[in-house]
Amino acid sequence: MSNAAETPQVVDGFDTIRARYVELTGKVPPSIETRIEVNKQAGRLDAVEAIEELRQVLIMNNPLGRKVGQLVHFSQLVALGDASPARLHARSAFKAGATISELVGVAELSLITSGMPPIALLLRLLESF
């Protein structure tokens, strides 16, 4: 019997962080890869782990649940007109069970506080779905 099969694979903190993003969004965003690489070079794994632990508590363990939490993130980013993160959180909301109708509803509510730009942004984002 081989010991290799019994030896658990060692996973470093960066692999754990990447796995959390894959679970939430389906992929590791390029900005997160950049954060990981810069902090690897700087020897600051502890800083990345602290940031990611906060995200774990506030996002993954939020009492609103993933779907509603991601819809809230999407709403905030649409209202700000921040397309790239809005797209990421729209996909995360969709992955968590949100419907296209719910994404549209969020953008419609954003229209109340931010005017027409959120609706225009939503339409551009939905082209990629």
ZAMARGU-4260 file (C-alpha; in steps of 0.2 Angstrom, whole numbers, plus 5000, padded with zeros to 4 digits):
<rodrens>
0) 5000/5000/5000 | 5007/5017/4995 | 5009/5031/5008 | 5006/5044/4994 | 4987/5039/4994
5) 4986/5042/5013 | 4995/5058/5014 | 4983/5073/5013 | 4987/5086/5001 | 4995/5102/5009
10) 4985/5117/5005 | 4992/5134/5008 | 4982/5149/5013 | 4982/5156/4995 | 4974/5140/4989
15) 4960/5141/5002 | 4957/5159/4997 | 4956/5155/4979 | 4944/5141/4983 | 4932/5153/4993
20) 4931/5164/4977 | 4928/5149/4966 | 4914/5144/4978 | 4906/5162/4978 | 4909/5168/4960
25) 4914/5152/4950 | 4932/5159/4947 | 4946/5169/4955 | 4944/5187/4949 | 4960/5194/4942
30) 4961/5207/4955 | 4962/5194/4968 | 4976/5185/4959 | 4985/5201/4959 | 4982/5204/4977
35) 4989/5186/4981 | 5004/5188/4970 | 5009/5205/4977 | 5007/5199/4995 | 5017/5183/4991
40) 5031/5194/4985 | 5030/5205/5000 | 5029/5191/5012 | 5012/5197/5019 | 5001/5181/5018
45) 4995/5186/5036 | 4988/5202/5028 | 4979/5193/5015 | 4972/5180/5027 | 4965/5194/5038
50) 4956/5203/5024 | 4949/5186/5018 | 4944/5181/5035 | 4934/5197/5036 | 4926/5194/5019
55) 4922/5176/5025 | 4912/5183/5040 | 4904/5197/5032 | 4899/5189/5015 | 4899/5170/5016
60) 4892/5169/5034 | 4880/5184/5032 | 4863/5182/5039 | 4855/5188/5023 | 4862/5173/5014
65) 4872/5173/4998 | 4859/5177/4986 | 4852/5192/4995 | 4870/5197/5000 | 4876/5197/4982
70) 4860/5206/4976 | 4864/5220/4988 | 4882/5221/4982 | 4876/5221/4964 | 4864/5235/4969
75) 4878/5246/4977 | 4890/5243/4962 | 4876/5247/4949 | 4872/5263/4958 | 4890/5268/4958
80) 4892/5263/4940 | 4906/5251/4943 | 4904/5238/4929 | 4917/5225/4932 | 4914/5222/4951
85) 4895/5223/4947 | 4897/5210/4934 | 4906/5199/4946 | 4892/5201/4959 | 4878/5199/4947
90) 4886/5182/4942 | 4888/5177/4960 | 4870/5182/4964 | 4865/5171/4949 | 4876/5157/4955
95) 4867/5159/4972 | 4850/5157/4964 | 4845/5174/4959 | 4835/5176/4943 | 4837/5189/4929
100) 4821/5197/4935 | 4828/5199/4952 | 4844/5207/4944 | 4832/5219/4934 | 4823/5223/4950
105) 4838/5228/4959 | 4844/5239/4944 | 4826/5247/4944 | 4828/5251/4963 | 4845/5259/4959
110) 4837/5270/4946 | 4827/5278/4961 | 4843/5284/4969 | 4855/5285/4954 | 4845/5289/4939
115) 4846/5280/4922 | 4864/5275/4922 | 4861/5259/4933 | 4848/5253/4920 | 4860/5256/4906
120) 4874/5247/4915 | 4862/5232/4919 | 4858/5230/4900 | 4877/5230/4896 | 4880/5217/4910
125) 4866/5206/4905 | 4873/5205/4887 | 4886/5193/4895 | 4874/5181/4903
</rodrens>
